[in-house]
Amino acid sequence: DDAAPLPDADTVEDTQPESESEQDNTGAVPADEADREQPEETAETVSPVQRLAQLTAELDALHNDRLLVSPHVDKKQIAAVIAEWTGVPLNRLSQNEMSVITDLTKWLGDTIKGQDLAIASLHKHLLTARADLRRPGRPLGAFLLAGPSGVGKTETVLQLAELLYGGRQYLTTINMSEFQEKHTVSRLIGSPPGYVGYGEGGVLTEAIRQKPYSVVLLDEVEKAHPDVLN
């Protein structure tokens, strides 16, 4: 097949004015020229008054959540700073812990039903522990909660974290079914001296180091290896 002949110079010159005249009649602008003519949206297009109004609205929204600057420093604010620096729960600093433990049977009884004997045992032990009769460095208490599913074991632990420390964020849960082998004890408390990983700490020791004021739940503890429970 023969290729179509290229237009000569006269043809090109004749067609170009027609396109320009069509543009004048229709008012259409080529896409590339339209892009060049569109002004870019920049921060300078927002007036200072509009920007100030926007910042004022954002500040009002923050004030609705909490007071940013207080004219007076009270005990609550001091406790909040100490809690942030030390990691001690604010609830533990600001409330009377002894009154909470004294009323523990009432607080737990409102949520945990049918476990009056277990709650009374917890209450008695915590009262004794708060008398500082335990050895230094020992936990406030170590409890074995046994029973079928649905009787309130996990909920009891959650409520203790809420009442004693101020929130469920102070609860660390460790699934003990992951420690069914004898050698996994190093994962729990860290490797002994001379072994790989010594000094790094284990799951349990690191949880206590990072949150010394907390509740630790060893879930499904019956599935762990006997050496892990030793």
Stockholm file with secondary structure:
# STOCKHOLM 1.0

chainA/1-230         DDAAPLPDADTVEDTQPESESEQDNTGAVPADEADREQPEETAETVSPVQRLAQLTAELDALHNDRLLVSPHVDKKQIAAVIAEWTGVPLNRLSQNEMSVITDLTKWLGDTIKGQDLAIASLHKHLLTARADLRRPGRPLGAFLLAGPSGVGKTETVLQLAELLYGGRQYLTTINMSEFQEKHTVSRLIGSPPGYVGYGEGGVLTEAIRQKPYSVVLLDEVEKAHPDVLN
#=GR chainA/1-230 SS CCCCCCCCHHHHHHHHHHHHHHHHHHCCCCHHHHHHHSCCCCGGGSCHHHHHHHHHHHHHHHHHHSCSSCSSCCHHHHHHHHHHHHCCCHHHHHSCHHHHHHTHHHHHHHHSCSCHHHHHHHHHHHHHHTTTCSCTTCCSCCCCCCCSTTSSHHHHHHHHHHHHHSSGGGEEEEEGGGCCSGGGHHHHHCBCTTSTTBTSCCHHHHHHHHCSSSEEEEETGGGSCHHHHC
#=GC SS_cons         CCCCCCCCHHHHHHHHHHHHHHHHHHCCCCHHHHHHHSCCCCGGGSCHHHHHHHHHHHHHHHHHHSCSSCSSCCHHHHHHHHHHHHCCCHHHHHSCHHHHHHTHHHHHHHHSCSCHHHHHHHHHHHHHHTTTCSCTTCCSCCCCCCCSTTSSHHHHHHHHHHHHHSSGGGEEEEEGGGCCSGGGHHHHHCBCTTSTTBTSCCHHHHHHHHCSSSEEEEETGGGSCHHHHC
//
